[in-house]
Amino acid sequence: MSIQYGHTKLREFTNKLVVAKRLLISLRMANFLHYRWIEEKIEGIQLELPAIKNRIASQAEITAKKMAAETKNFIDYTLWNPTQFPFIEGITNRITEMGIYYKQNVDHALEPLRSILKDVRRQLDGLDYYKGQFTTFYEHNQLAVGELPVCALPDIKVTGSDFLKNDKALGTLFLTNKRFLFIAEIGRVRKKMETVFDFPLIYLKSIEEDGRLRKRLVLKLKQGDLKISCSDQTKKVLPDYVEIARKFDKYIQKDMQRVRKIEQQDVSTSDVRLKIEGMVYSLLSTKSRSQYDSGDPITRPAPKPRISDWDTSRTRPSPFGNYYRRPETFREEIDRTNGRYDQSHNLRSTYETSPKLNSLQRDAVSIENAIQDTVLMIRNGQLMAEDFIRRYKGLMRDCFHNRREMEQVTRNSRDSLW
């Protein structure tokens, strides 16, 4: 249904955010510390995402209630008659308009975060490109202590020089916060990659443009002039990167603890998905819709209790009377006699359960109920095979993340006591 558009787009956005965070961590670990505002933007997204998630869920609930009011007494198609078809067509059109309006609200809510994430991803892709180009640098050189990579500009051709031996070469210009060097393929018969020049950044006085038809860049150095030919895009960005390299301390982000904290923060969307799936289940159900009329929150109906042929009200009397004991009690007595009795199960917990752990336990129960409902729906023919596989995979994934988070909360609670 159209209200499923909300949690679908929300999940797509969170997946893109996770990919961007992983790319950021890999770049920071490779000493590409550019653009310290990237962490600020990602932290801002993570702060705003819970409010956006609640907004999407509330809009879905409002839309579901409107749809339920429109389709009241018409959800069961077996009760239709031909005279109602024009009215049913009007209901269908109104429901379609509600779905379109809800999709627009979802897109409008996520649009600011999408634009920020798109800008962050564009900057990360640029740094990742430079990271790939620096593989050639590491094959022929090494970074000094405190030296950080800035950029790598390929397809640069040295066209003339007053002091270089190889003044005709095509290669890549590497720029760090302390020096700039040029690695190119040298030789006519036996070609090999070599470092054409390697100068400290302080030797570069200025960058000028020379030529009328074929404009070239002239690097003014202490040793003399160095002419290079490159693309128009490189001509625009090279002076800017030189200024960034000279003032690199203002642009870098050195706090790796902050990066790890960003990695650990995760905004789960399973609660929104379960809530919206419950709304869809209730809308498509042909049974009573009293929950829509009473104004209570829309939830998935609880599964029916299983009817068993066994009479559990009666208990069979033990032939040994009240003196019969379980076999485990004999083992406990033997272990107690031998001094190996484990009393850990009799000890009370020395810490109270945290509210977050209680919430996670309630989520675990909800996920388990949703799994049971999904299995019942596929058995009753209410779900297609593809929908069952998609929903079952999502529930098992949510169950795994919920269990892992419960273990983390329990571990933190125990560690805080020591």
Buried (B, 14 or more C-beta within 10 A) or exposed (E): BBBBBBBEBBBEBBEBBEEBBEBBBBBBEBEBBBBBBBBEBBBBBBEBBEEBBEBBBEBBBBBBBBBBEBBEEBBEEEEEEEEEEEEEEEBEEBBEEBBEBBBEBBEEBBEEBBEBBEEBBEBBEBBBEBBEBBEBBEEEBEBEEEEBBBBBBBEBBBBBBEEBEBBEBBBBBBBBBBBBBBBBEBEEEEEEBBBBBEBEBEEBEEBEEEEEEEEBBBBEBEEEBBBBBBEEEBBEBBBEBBEBBBEBEEBBBEEEEBBEEBBEEEBBBBBBBBBBBBBBBBBEBEEEBEBBEEEEEBBBBEEEEEEEEEEEEEEEEEEEEEEEEEEEEEEBEEEEEEEEEEEEEEEEEEEEEBEBBEEBEEBBEBBEBBBEBBBEBBEEEBBEEEEBEEBBEBBEEBBEBBEEBBEEBBEEBEEEEE
